[in-house]
């Protein structure tokens, strides 16, 4: 009888909000993954949550560790590209928290390096497994509102005080568009593909804001408009999704609950995990409203997919190329906001249709 394959050894760089709240619990919830090393300069913080965990202060040492097969990078945004490069050069598979990089040029360099080394490179677009997105995707696919013509996707918070944290600072990679924009863009691309043009307005609305804390971005398609909205000054009243089509409208009010469950200490997969009591309301234009239950969310599927990809040995580069497309839209929005113009995502024809490029890498243990 064949023995089960050994778990994939994981090194996590960064134990701030993303590493502690999302990555560590989700990694530990996937049996095929074994979190072996955490890169942090606060070993007491790590070991209070993960007793006995090996903690290494220097991120580069985690990236090159012989005890690691997969490196997960959850450090500040301006470190994503250099640490991912180190890990790929050391022959590791790599997961990068969003945003992938600070600009499209860095993203292209990393995708090319991963393909040369035959290593998996993926960006943590965990919001593909959120209940709100899954519910809306299913309703669109079922034709609940007919041909979709207008979508609004809101990711809003109420944090009126500017906090002393790098995500809200003036440094590279700070601001709400780098923080929440990748989730909004990735979900839109998954639903509708690449837009023709992007028009963006970014602003600092809170007193003392050092980086953008409000974003309004419109994706133009031939017969569809998608509005992406993020703000730090919304205490309530904005639906998570509005979908208007030729047969009616759909409203999804609330955000997925998994982040709040993780913050409350609930283990991924525990009873009630990802269950969303807020379904969708579907308006048919006559005043009639029907309701449909929400699809449960489960972000464990992200890391389960990563584990399968690493274990199977043949690397499909689709995830990296999709992340490249997201970065192109992030960059187009930044250019648009700066210039006051509409900007096409700056991608080559091959990058726009990467189907012929996705599966050309084989993962060799000696790459």
C-alpha positions as CSV (number, residue, x, y, z in Angstrom):
1,X,0.0,0.0,0.0
2,X,1.5,3.3,-1.1
3,X,2.2,5.8,1.7
4,X,0.7,9.3,1.7
5,X,3.0,11.9,0.2
6,X,4.9,14.0,2.7
7,X,3.3,17.4,3.4
8,X,4.7,20.4,1.5
9,X,6.9,22.4,3.8
10,X,6.0,26.0,4.0
11,X,7.9,29.1,5.1
12,X,5.8,32.2,5.9
13,X,7.6,35.6,5.7
14,X,5.7,38.2,7.7
15,X,3.5,37.8,10.8
16,X,1.6,41.1,10.7
17,X,-2.1,41.4,10.0
18,X,-2.1,39.3,6.8
19,X,0.3,36.6,8.0
20,X,-1.3,36.2,11.4
21,X,-5.0,36.6,10.4
22,X,-5.1,34.9,7.0
23,X,-2.1,33.0,5.9
24,X,-1.1,31.0,9.0
25,X,-4.6,29.7,9.9
26,X,-5.4,28.9,6.3
27,X,-2.1,27.1,5.7
28,X,-2.5,25.1,8.8
29,X,-6.1,24.1,7.8
30,X,-4.8,22.3,4.7
31,X,-3.5,18.8,5.5
32,X,-1.1,18.7,2.5
33,X,0.7,21.8,3.8
34,X,3.1,21.9,6.8
35,X,4.0,25.4,8.2
36,X,7.6,24.9,9.3
37,X,9.1,28.3,9.5
38,X,7.9,31.9,10.1
39,X,10.0,34.9,9.3
40,X,9.4,37.5,12.0
41,X,11.4,39.8,14.3
42,X,8.8,39.2,17.0
43,X,9.3,35.5,18.0
44,X,7.2,35.8,21.1
45,X,4.2,37.0,19.1
46,X,4.5,34.1,16.7
47,X,5.0,31.4,19.4
48,X,2.1,32.7,21.5
49,X,-0.1,31.6,18.6
50,X,2.1,28.8,17.2
51,X,4.0,27.1,20.1
52,X,7.3,25.6,19.2
53,X,7.3,27.2,15.7
54,X,10.8,27.9,14.2
55,X,11.1,31.7,13.9
56,X,13.8,33.3,11.8
57,X,14.3,37.1,11.9
58,X,15.9,37.5,8.5
59,X,13.3,37.2,5.6
60,X,16.0,36.2,3.1
61,X,17.0,33.2,5.3
62,X,13.4,31.9,5.1
63,X,13.4,32.4,1.3
64,X,16.5,30.2,1.0
65,X,15.8,27.7,3.8
66,X,16.6,24.1,3.0
67,X,13.6,23.2,5.3
68,X,11.1,24.9,2.9
69,X,9.5,23.9,-0.4
70,X,7.0,26.8,-0.6
71,X,7.6,30.4,0.5
72,X,4.6,32.6,1.3
73,X,5.3,36.3,1.3
74,X,3.1,38.4,3.6
75,X,5.5,41.2,4.3
76,X,5.1,44.9,3.4
77,X,4.2,45.6,-0.3
78,X,7.6,47.0,-1.3
79,X,9.3,43.8,-0.2
80,X,7.1,41.5,-2.3
81,X,9.2,41.6,-5.5
82,X,12.7,41.3,-4.0
83,X,11.7,38.4,-1.7
84,X,9.8,36.6,-4.4
85,X,12.9,36.9,-6.6
86,X,15.1,35.5,-3.9
87,X,12.8,32.5,-3.3
88,X,12.4,31.7,-6.9
89,X,16.2,31.8,-7.4
90,X,16.5,29.4,-4.5
91,X,14.2,27.0,-6.3
92,X,11.1,27.5,-4.1
93,X,7.5,27.7,-5.1
94,X,6.1,31.1,-4.2
95,X,2.8,32.6,-3.0
96,X,2.8,36.4,-2.7
97,X,0.2,38.4,-0.8
98,X,-1.6,41.0,-2.8
99,X,-0.6,43.3,-4.4
100,X,1.7,41.1,-6.5
101,X,4.3,43.9,-6.9
102,X,4.5,47.7,-7.0
103,X,4.4,47.9,-10.8
104,X,3.9,45.8,-13.9
105,X,7.6,45.7,-14.8
106,X,8.3,43.9,-11.5
107,X,5.4,41.5,-12.1
108,X,6.7,40.6,-15.6
109,X,10.2,39.9,-14.3
110,X,8.8,37.5,-11.6
111,X,6.5,35.7,-14.0
112,X,9.4,35.2,-16.5
113,X,11.7,34.0,-13.7
114,X,9.1,31.5,-12.4
115,X,8.6,30.1,-15.9
116,X,12.4,29.7,-16.4
117,X,12.8,28.0,-13.0
118,X,9.7,25.8,-13.5
119,X,8.2,26.9,-10.2
120,X,4.7,27.8,-9.2
121,X,4.1,31.5,-8.6
122,X,0.7,32.6,-7.3
123,X,-0.8,35.7,-5.8
124,X,-3.1,35.4,-2.7
125,X,-6.4,36.3,-4.4
126,X,-8.3,34.6,-1.6
127,X,-11.4,36.7,-2.2
128,X,-12.3,34.4,-5.1
129,X,-13.7,32.1,-2.3
130,X,-15.7,34.8,-0.5
131,X,-19.5,34.1,-0.1
132,X,-20.5,37.5,-1.6
133,X,-18.5,37.0,-4.8
134,X,-19.5,33.3,-5.2
135,X,-23.2,34.2,-4.7
136,X,-23.1,36.9,-7.2
137,X,-21.2,34.8,-9.7
138,X,-23.7,32.0,-9.4
139,X,-26.6,34.4,-9.8
140,X,-25.1,35.9,-13.0
141,X,-24.3,32.4,-14.4
142,X,-27.9,31.3,-13.8
143,X,-29.2,34.4,-15.7
144,X,-31.1,35.8,-12.7
145,X,-30.9,39.4,-14.1
146,X,-30.4,38.6,-17.8
147,X,-27.6,40.2,-19.8
148,X,-25.5,42.2,-17.3
149,X,-25.0,45.8,-18.2
150,X,-23.8,47.6,-15.0
151,X,-22.0,46.3,-11.9
152,X,-20.9,48.0,-8.8
153,X,-18.5,46.3,-6.5
154,X,-17.9,48.0,-3.1
155,X,-15.2,47.2,-0.6
156,X,-15.8,49.8,2.1
157,X,-14.7,50.2,5.7
158,X,-15.3,52.8,8.4
159,X,-11.9,53.9,9.8
160,X,-12.1,57.6,10.2
161,X,-8.8,57.9,12.1
162,X,-5.6,57.5,10.1
163,X,-3.6,54.8,11.8
164,X,0.2,54.5,12.1
165,X,0.7,51.5,9.8
166,X,2.6,51.1,6.6
167,X,-0.6,50.3,4.6
168,X,-1.8,53.8,5.3
169,X,1.6,55.5,5.0
170,X,3.1,57.6,2.3
171,X,5.7,54.9,1.3
172,X,5.7,52.7,-1.8
173,X,2.7,50.4,-2.0
174,X,0.6,52.3,0.6
175,X,-3.0,53.4,0.1
176,X,-6.4,51.8,-0.4
177,X,-6.0,51.1,-4.1
178,X,-2.9,48.9,-3.5
179,X,-4.7,47.3,-0.5
180,X,-8.2,46.6,-1.7
181,X,-7.9,47.3,-5.4
182,X,-6.3,43.9,-6.3
183,X,-9.3,42.1,-4.8
184,X,-11.9,44.2,-6.6
185,X,-10.0,44.0,-9.9
186,X,-9.4,40.3,-9.7
187,X,-13.0,39.5,-9.0
188,X,-14.1,41.7,-12.0
189,X,-11.6,40.0,-14.3
190,X,-12.8,36.6,-13.2
191,X,-16.4,37.6,-14.0
192,X,-16.0,39.6,-17.2
193,X,-12.4,39.4,-18.5
194,X,-10.1,42.3,-19.3
195,X,-11.7,45.7,-19.9
196,X,-10.9,47.9,-22.9
197,X,-10.2,51.0,-20.8
198,X,-9.9,52.1,-17.1
199,X,-10.8,55.4,-15.7
200,X,-9.8,56.1,-12.1
201,X,-10.2,58.8,-9.4
202,X,-8.1,58.3,-6.2
203,X,-8.3,60.7,-3.3
204,X,-7.3,61.4,0.3
205,X,-10.5,62.3,2.2
206,X,-9.6,61.7,5.8
207,X,-7.9,64.5,7.8
208,X,-4.2,63.7,7.9
209,X,-4.3,61.0,5.3
210,X,-0.9,60.2,3.8
211,X,-2.1,58.0,1.0
212,X,-5.2,57.4,-1.0
213,X,-8.1,56.3,1.2
214,X,-10.9,56.6,-1.4
215,X,-11.0,55.0,-4.9
216,X,-13.5,55.1,-7.7
217,X,-12.5,53.1,-10.7
218,X,-14.6,52.4,-13.8
219,X,-13.8,49.5,-16.1
220,X,-15.2,50.0,-19.7
221,X,-16.3,47.0,-21.7
222,X,-18.1,47.2,-25.1
223,X,-21.6,46.8,-23.5
224,X,-20.9,46.8,-19.8
225,X,-19.6,49.2,-17.1
226,X,-18.1,47.9,-13.9
227,X,-17.6,50.4,-11.0
228,X,-15.1,49.5,-8.3
229,X,-15.4,51.5,-5.2
230,X,-13.3,51.5,-2.0
231,X,-13.5,53.9,0.9
232,X,-12.4,54.2,4.6
233,X,-15.4,56.5,5.4
234,X,-18.4,54.3,4.9
235,X,-20.2,53.3,8.2
236,X,-23.0,51.5,6.4
237,X,-25.6,51.7,3.6
238,X,-23.5,50.6,0.6
239,X,-24.2,47.2,-0.8
240,X,-21.3,44.9,-1.4
241,X,-22.5,44.2,-5.0
242,X,-25.1,45.8,-7.2
243,X,-25.8,44.0,-10.5
244,X,-28.1,45.5,-13.1
245,X,-29.2,43.6,-16.2
246,X,-31.8,43.5,-18.9
247,X,-34.1,41.3,-16.8
248,X,-33.7,43.0,-13.4
249,X,-31.3,43.9,-10.6
250,X,-29.5,42.0,-7.9
251,X,-28.4,43.3,-4.5
252,X,-25.9,41.6,-2.2
253,X,-25.7,43.7,0.9
254,X,-23.0,42.2,3.2
255,X,-19.4,41.3,2.9
256,X,-18.1,37.7,3.4
257,X,-17.7,36.9,7.1
258,X,-14.5,34.8,7.0
259,X,-12.1,37.7,8.0
260,X,-14.3,38.4,11.1
261,X,-14.4,34.7,11.9
262,X,-10.6,34.5,11.7
263,X,-10.2,37.6,13.9
264,X,-12.5,36.0,16.4
265,X,-10.3,32.9,16.6
266,X,-12.5,30.5,14.7
267,X,-10.5,27.8,13.0
268,X,-11.1,27.4,9.2
269,X,-13.5,24.6,8.6
270,X,-15.1,24.8,12.0
271,X,-18.9,24.5,12.2
272,X,-20.4,27.6,10.6
273,X,-17.3,28.5,8.7
274,X,-18.0,30.8,5.8
275,X,-21.8,30.5,6.1
276,X,-23.4,33.7,5.0
277,X,-26.9,34.5,6.4
278,X,-27.2,37.4,3.9
279,X,-28.6,36.1,0.6
280,X,-29.3,38.2,-2.5
281,X,-32.4,40.2,-3.4
282,X,-33.5,40.0,-7.0
283,X,-35.7,42.8,-8.4
284,X,-37.6,42.1,-11.6
285,X,-38.6,45.8,-12.3
286,X,-42.3,45.3,-11.5
287,X,-41.9,45.7,-7.8
288,X,-41.6,42.0,-7.1
289,X,-38.5,40.9,-5.2
290,X,-37.3,37.4,-4.8
291,X,-34.5,36.2,-2.5
292,X,-31.9,33.5,-3.0
293,X,-29.6,32.1,-0.3
294,X,-25.9,32.9,-0.3
295,X,-23.2,30.4,-1.3
296,X,-20.9,29.6,1.6
297,X,-17.4,30.9,1.3
298,X,-14.2,28.9,2.1
299,X,-10.8,30.5,1.5
300,X,-9.1,27.2,2.3
301,X,-9.7,26.3,-1.3
302,X,-7.0,28.8,-2.3
303,X,-4.3,26.9,-0.4
304,X,-5.7,23.5,-1.3
305,X,-5.2,24.5,-4.9
306,X,-1.7,25.7,-4.3
307,X,-0.9,22.3,-2.6
308,X,-2.3,20.4,-5.6
309,X,-0.3,22.5,-8.0
310,X,3.0,21.9,-6.1
311,X,2.4,18.2,-5.5
312,X,1.5,17.3,-9.1
313,X,4.9,18.5,-10.4
314,X,3.7,20.0,-13.7
315,X,3.3,23.7,-13.3
316,X,0.4,25.6,-14.9
317,X,1.3,29.3,-15.0
318,X,-2.2,30.5,-15.3
319,X,-2.3,31.9,-11.8
320,X,0.8,34.0,-12.4
321,X,-0.4,35.3,-15.7
322,X,-3.8,36.2,-14.2
323,X,-2.0,38.1,-11.4
324,X,0.0,39.9,-14.2
325,X,-3.3,41.0,-15.7
326,X,-4.5,42.3,-12.3
327,X,-1.3,44.3,-11.9
328,X,-1.8,45.8,-15.4
329,X,-5.2,47.1,-14.3
330,X,-3.9,48.4,-11.0
331,X,-1.2,50.3,-12.9
332,X,-3.6,51.6,-15.6
333,X,-5.8,53.0,-12.8
334,X,-2.8,54.7,-11.2
335,X,-1.9,56.3,-14.5
336,X,-5.5,57.3,-15.1
337,X,-5.8,59.0,-11.7
338,X,-2.6,60.9,-12.3
339,X,-3.3,62.0,-15.9
340,X,-7.1,62.4,-15.9
341,X,-7.4,60.1,-18.9
342,X,-8.8,56.7,-19.6
343,X,-6.1,54.1,-20.0
344,X,-6.0,50.6,-21.6
345,X,-4.4,47.9,-19.5
346,X,-0.8,48.0,-20.8
347,X,-0.5,44.3,-21.8
348,X,1.0,42.6,-24.8
349,X,-1.3,40.5,-27.0
350,X,0.2,37.3,-25.5
351,X,-0.5,38.6,-22.0
352,X,-4.1,39.5,-22.9
353,X,-4.7,35.9,-24.1
354,X,-2.2,33.8,-22.1
355,X,-3.8,30.4,-22.9
356,X,-0.9,29.3,-25.0
357,X,1.6,30.4,-22.3
358,X,0.1,28.9,-19.2
359,X,1.1,25.3,-19.2
360,X,4.7,25.4,-20.5
361,X,6.6,24.8,-17.3
362,X,7.6,21.5,-15.7
363,X,8.6,21.6,-12.0
364,X,11.9,19.8,-11.7
365,X,13.4,19.2,-8.2
366,X,16.7,20.5,-9.7
367,X,15.4,23.6,-11.5
